Structures are given as C-alpha cells and as structure tokens.
Amino acid sequence: MSRFPRPSGASVTRSVALAALMLSTTAAACSGDKAQAGATPAPVASARTPTYTYEVVRSYPHDIGSFTEGLLFHDGRLFESTGQPNASYIREVDLQTGRAIRQRDLKGIDRMTDSGYFGEGIVITGDNIIQLTWRAEVAFIYDWKTFEPKGQFTYQGEGWAFTSNGDSLIMSNGSSAIVYRDPKTFAITRTITVTDHDVPVSKINELEWVKGEIYANVWETNQIVRIDPATGKVLGWIDLSDILSREDRTGKEDVLNGIAYDAKADRLFVTGKFWPKMFEIKLKQRS
C-alpha cells in the first residue's frame, strides 16, 4: 500500500461501514498513506464497544487540492498540513472559505526516496508548529505565528500523525503503537498499544486530543477510534460512512483523514484527502 492517491473512484469502494466492522474480521486504515511492515489488521469493533454515528452541524469549503495529513485548531485558528512529494505544506486556513491565509511549502529532498519530502501530521507546542515527514525520519520546526523555520528533530521509523495533551507530543507511525515524546527533546517517554478487547488496532493515523481522549482516523476506513490515552484501550468507534455525499464526490477524492477539535467552542471537525468539504459534526451514540 502507498501514501499516494489511488485511481479515481477507489475511495468509494474502500468505505467500510461500522456494521461491517462488527461482522467482518478485517479493517484497514486512512488513504494516500503508507503501509507499516508487519502491521496487524485492525480488529472487529466488538458489540460491547460503544459505537457512534454523527450529525452534521455545518459544512465548510475545503481545498480540493489538499491531500490532508494533519488538521488542528489553535488560538481560534485552523491549521492544515498535506502530503505528497513537492506538494506538501503547512498552512493557516480560513474556515469560512477554505482558502489559505498563509502557507509554508515543505522544501528539500528526502534522502530515503531521492524526491521531495512527503509531509505528514502537525502539532503546535509552545511557540512552535512541528511537521512530521513520512519516511525521511525528520520533523521540521517552525514558529507557529510566522512559519519561519527554527530547526528540526530526527526520529526512527515512519511519521504519520501528531497531537498533544499539553504536556507531551503524541505521535502515530501507522502501526498500533502511539508514542509519547518530550516536546523539548523529542525523546520517547512512553508507548501505548491501541487495542479493542485485547486485539491490536493497526494503521492508526491522524490524531486529535479531544476532552481527555485521543481520536484517531483508521487508514482506509470511514472510522474514527476513540482511545484511552493511559492504556491504549478503545473507548468507542465513530462511523462516518457517507458523510461525503455522492453529490459532493468529484471522483478524485481519497479517504477520510483529518480531525480538528476547537476546544474553546467545543466543535469537532473532520475532512478527507482531496475532499471539497469539511464538516462540523456532533456524535450520536448508537450502542
């Protein structure tokens, strides 16, 4: 599997309803992302695990050219990062129009692939906004207010997504592992494994800290998983099947990816790669 977009229309067939998750023995995770060697397929969502659907509160325009890897609110502002070589950037986005207020392109050559860097998730900590890369094993640090470069961190393995609990950086790499890092040194301080009734859930991708929980997209599905940040245990599954209507589909859109929580206004947003819309949603418990 690849982090690059698949042929047009493939994303429709990749959609996995939560009912299917509860009856099937497979589930894969977010698109245009990369495969993790030896990753275990995501498990069935048990009938004992709470499941949720959604209500769309409002929809907003989203740049159809954005291959979304990271999404977050900070200080009342919306930020987004994208992937693909020579098309990766971080930007501040006008929620009402979907247009970039300012943007920093991710420049340079990935020594692993001898091509442009493939951008991944972002996190804001202190005065910094940090952007991961897929396989280059480097995270770039910028001033979050100006996007001026300030340095970089290195790490081993793949980088997929980022969030923060206010004390630690929280990072995914496409497996079932979620790693906590020191925001000053980038050193690993602890690791948890995401499990649903003791079965590892792999291909954990875009992350968001929401009211003391970690929300995560699961690659190549329409599911978001709610995770206990202390234990890694799954607290619930959110089924976002059909949130992008047939009328809104362009044939070029890829999978669901992108979660942003506006803590000040208690608003939850989701979008996808190359999607024309971003959605503010409220959760509705199903079981």
C-alpha positions as CSV (number, residue, x, y, z in Angstrom):
1,M,0.0,0.0,0.0
2,S,1.1,3.5,-0.7
3,R,0.7,7.0,0.7
4,F,-0.1,8.2,-2.8
5,P,-3.7,8.6,-4.1
6,R,-5.2,5.6,-5.8
7,P,-7.2,5.6,-9.0
8,S,-10.4,7.7,-9.2
9,G,-13.4,6.1,-7.6
10,A,-11.4,3.7,-5.5
11,S,-12.2,5.6,-2.3
12,V,-15.9,4.7,-2.7
13,T,-15.3,1.0,-2.6
14,R,-12.8,1.4,0.3
15,S,-15.5,2.8,2.6
16,V,-16.2,0.5,5.5
17,A,-19.4,0.8,7.4
18,L,-19.2,0.2,11.2
19,A,-21.8,-2.6,10.8
20,A,-19.3,-4.3,8.5
21,L,-16.6,-3.8,11.1
22,M,-18.7,-5.6,13.7
23,L,-19.4,-8.6,11.4
24,S,-16.1,-8.7,9.4
25,T,-12.7,-9.7,10.6
26,T,-10.8,-7.0,8.8
27,A,-10.4,-3.3,8.8
28,A,-7.7,-1.3,7.2
29,A,-6.7,2.4,7.8
30,C,-6.6,6.2,6.1
31,S,-5.5,6.7,2.4
32,G,-2.7,8.2,0.5
33,D,-0.7,6.9,3.5
34,K,1.9,4.3,3.7
35,A,1.9,0.7,4.8
36,Q,3.6,-0.3,8.0
37,A,5.6,-3.6,7.6
38,G,4.2,-6.4,9.7
39,A,1.2,-4.3,10.8
40,T,-1.7,-6.4,12.2
41,P,-5.1,-5.7,10.6
42,A,-7.5,-3.6,12.7
43,P,-9.8,-5.8,14.7
44,V,-13.6,-6.2,14.7
45,A,-15.4,-3.5,16.7
46,S,-16.9,-5.6,19.4
47,A,-20.6,-5.3,20.2
48,R,-19.5,-4.4,23.7
49,T,-17.5,-1.4,22.4
50,P,-19.7,1.7,22.2
51,T,-20.3,2.9,18.6
52,Y,-21.4,6.3,17.4
53,T,-22.8,7.9,14.3
54,Y,-22.9,11.6,13.6
55,E,-24.9,14.6,12.9
56,V,-23.6,17.3,10.5
57,V,-23.9,20.6,12.2
58,R,-22.5,22.6,9.3
59,S,-20.2,22.1,6.3
60,Y,-17.5,24.4,5.0
61,P,-15.4,24.6,1.8
62,H,-12.2,22.6,1.7
63,D,-9.4,22.9,-0.8
64,I,-9.8,20.1,-3.2
65,G,-6.1,20.2,-3.9
66,S,-5.2,19.4,-0.3
67,F,-4.0,15.9,0.4
68,T,-4.8,16.3,4.1
69,E,-2.4,14.7,6.6
70,G,-2.9,16.9,9.7
71,L,-5.6,19.3,10.9
72,L,-5.8,21.3,14.2
73,F,-7.2,24.4,15.8
74,H,-5.0,26.6,17.9
75,D,-5.8,30.0,19.4
76,G,-9.1,30.1,17.4
77,R,-7.2,29.5,14.1
78,L,-7.4,26.4,11.8
79,F,-4.1,24.8,10.5
80,E,-3.6,22.1,8.0
81,S,-0.7,20.0,6.7
82,T,-0.6,18.0,3.5
83,G,1.4,15.2,1.9
84,Q,2.9,14.1,-1.4
85,P,6.4,15.0,-2.7
86,N,6.8,18.5,-3.9
87,A,3.2,19.3,-2.9
88,S,3.5,19.2,0.9
89,Y,2.9,22.3,3.1
90,I,1.6,23.7,6.3
91,R,-1.0,26.5,6.1
92,E,-3.4,28.5,8.1
93,V,-6.8,28.2,6.7
94,D,-9.8,30.5,6.6
95,L,-12.6,28.2,7.8
96,Q,-15.3,30.1,6.0
97,T,-13.8,29.9,2.6
98,G,-11.3,27.0,2.8
99,R,-8.6,29.3,1.4
100,A,-5.0,29.6,2.7
101,I,-4.3,32.7,4.8
102,R,-0.6,31.9,4.7
103,Q,1.4,28.9,3.7
104,R,4.8,27.3,4.1
105,D,5.8,24.8,1.5
106,L,7.9,21.8,2.6
107,K,11.1,22.1,0.5
108,G,14.1,19.9,0.3
109,I,15.0,16.3,-0.8
110,D,14.2,13.2,1.2
111,R,17.4,11.2,1.2
112,M,15.4,8.0,1.6
113,T,13.5,8.4,-1.6
114,D,15.6,11.0,-3.5
115,S,12.4,13.0,-4.1
116,G,10.7,15.9,-2.4
117,Y,9.7,15.5,1.3
118,F,6.3,13.9,2.0
119,G,4.7,15.9,4.7
120,E,2.6,14.4,7.5
121,G,0.9,15.4,10.6
122,I,1.4,18.7,12.6
123,V,1.3,19.7,16.2
124,I,1.6,23.1,17.9
125,T,3.6,23.2,21.2
126,G,4.7,26.4,22.8
127,D,5.8,28.8,20.1
128,N,6.4,26.0,17.6
129,I,4.5,24.2,14.9
130,I,6.1,20.9,14.1
131,Q,5.5,18.9,10.9
132,L,6.4,15.2,10.5
133,T,7.6,13.5,7.4
134,W,6.7,10.1,6.2
135,R,9.9,8.2,5.7
136,A,12.6,10.9,5.9
137,E,12.8,10.5,9.7
138,V,12.8,14.2,10.3
139,A,10.4,16.7,11.8
140,F,10.6,20.3,10.8
141,I,10.1,23.1,13.4
142,Y,8.6,26.5,12.6
143,D,7.3,29.5,14.5
144,W,3.6,28.9,14.5
145,K,2.7,32.6,14.1
146,T,5.1,33.3,11.2
147,F,6.0,29.8,9.8
148,E,9.7,30.9,9.9
149,P,12.0,27.8,10.3
150,K,13.5,27.2,13.7
151,G,15.1,23.8,13.4
152,Q,14.3,20.1,13.2
153,F,14.1,16.8,15.2
154,T,15.1,13.4,14.0
155,Y,13.4,10.1,14.8
156,Q,13.5,6.4,13.7
157,G,10.8,4.9,11.5
158,E,7.8,6.4,9.8
159,G,5.9,9.5,10.9
160,W,2.1,9.6,10.3
161,A,0.3,11.9,12.7
162,F,0.6,14.2,15.7
163,T,-1.3,15.7,18.6
164,S,-0.6,16.9,22.1
165,N,-2.1,16.6,25.6
166,G,-0.5,19.8,26.7
167,D,2.5,18.1,28.3
168,S,3.7,15.6,25.7
169,L,3.7,15.2,21.9
170,I,1.7,12.2,20.8
171,M,2.7,10.5,17.6
172,S,1.5,7.7,15.4
173,N,3.5,5.7,12.8
174,G,0.9,3.6,11.1
175,S,1.1,0.6,13.4
176,S,-1.0,0.0,16.6
177,A,1.6,1.9,18.6
178,I,1.2,5.5,19.8
179,V,4.3,7.2,21.1
180,Y,4.6,10.0,23.7
181,R,7.6,12.4,23.1
182,D,9.2,15.1,25.1
183,P,8.3,18.4,23.3
184,K,11.8,19.9,24.0
185,T,14.0,16.9,23.1
186,F,11.7,14.7,21.0
187,A,12.8,11.8,23.1
188,I,10.3,8.9,23.6
189,T,8.9,8.9,27.1
190,R,6.3,6.1,26.8
191,T,4.4,4.0,24.3
192,I,0.9,2.6,24.3
193,T,-0.7,0.0,22.0
194,V,-4.2,0.6,20.7
195,T,-6.3,-2.5,21.4
196,D,-10.0,-3.3,21.2
197,H,-10.7,-6.1,23.7
198,D,-7.0,-7.0,23.6
199,V,-6.8,-7.2,19.8
200,P,-4.3,-4.6,18.4
201,V,-5.8,-2.0,16.1
202,S,-3.3,-1.2,13.4
203,K,-2.8,1.7,10.9
204,I,-3.6,4.4,13.4
205,N,-3.3,7.7,11.6
206,E,-4.4,11.3,12.1
207,L,-4.7,12.1,15.8
208,E,-6.6,14.7,17.9
209,W,-6.8,15.3,21.6
210,V,-10.5,15.6,22.5
211,K,-11.7,16.1,26.1
212,G,-9.0,13.8,27.5
213,E,-9.2,11.2,24.8
214,I,-7.2,10.5,21.7
215,Y,-9.3,10.4,18.5
216,A,-7.7,8.7,15.5
217,N,-8.5,8.0,11.9
218,V,-8.0,4.4,10.9
219,W,-6.5,4.3,7.4
220,E,-8.7,3.3,4.5
221,T,-11.9,3.2,6.6
222,N,-14.6,5.7,7.4
223,Q,-14.0,5.1,11.1
224,I,-12.5,7.2,13.9
225,V,-11.5,5.3,17.0
226,R,-11.6,6.9,20.5
227,I,-8.7,5.8,22.6
228,D,-7.9,5.9,26.3
229,P,-4.6,7.8,26.4
230,A,-3.4,6.0,29.5
231,T,-4.0,2.4,28.4
232,G,-4.5,2.4,24.6
233,K,-7.8,0.7,25.0
234,V,-10.5,1.5,22.5
235,L,-13.4,3.5,24.1
236,G,-15.6,3.7,21.1
237,W,-15.9,3.6,17.3
238,I,-17.3,6.6,15.3
239,D,-18.8,5.6,11.9
240,L,-18.6,8.4,9.4
241,S,-19.9,6.4,6.4
242,D,-21.5,8.5,3.7
243,I,-20.6,11.8,5.3
244,L,-19.3,12.9,1.9
245,S,-22.4,12.6,-0.2
246,R,-22.5,11.2,-3.7
247,E,-23.3,14.8,-4.9
248,D,-20.2,16.1,-3.3
249,R,-17.9,13.5,-4.7
250,T,-15.6,14.5,-7.6
251,G,-14.1,11.2,-8.5
252,K,-10.7,12.4,-7.3
253,E,-11.3,12.4,-3.6
254,D,-9.4,10.0,-1.4
255,V,-10.2,8.7,2.1
256,L,-11.4,10.3,5.3
257,N,-8.5,11.9,7.1
258,G,-8.3,14.9,9.3
259,I,-9.7,15.6,12.8
260,A,-9.7,19.0,14.5
261,Y,-11.2,19.9,17.8
262,D,-11.9,23.6,18.7
263,A,-11.8,23.3,22.5
264,K,-12.9,26.9,23.1
265,A,-16.1,26.5,21.1
266,D,-16.5,22.7,21.7
267,R,-16.6,22.0,18.0
268,L,-15.4,18.8,16.2
269,F,-14.4,18.9,12.5
270,V,-13.5,16.2,10.0
271,T,-12.4,16.1,6.4
272,G,-10.6,14.0,3.9
273,K,-7.9,14.0,1.3
274,F,-8.9,16.0,-1.8
275,W,-12.3,16.5,-0.3
276,P,-14.3,19.6,-1.3
277,K,-15.8,20.0,2.1
278,M,-15.0,20.0,5.8
279,F,-17.7,19.1,8.3
280,E,-18.5,20.2,11.8
281,I,-20.2,17.2,13.5
282,K,-21.8,16.1,16.7
283,L,-21.6,12.5,17.9
284,K,-24.7,10.3,18.4
285,Q,-24.3,7.1,20.3
286,R,-25.6,4.0,18.6
287,S,-25.0,1.3,21.1
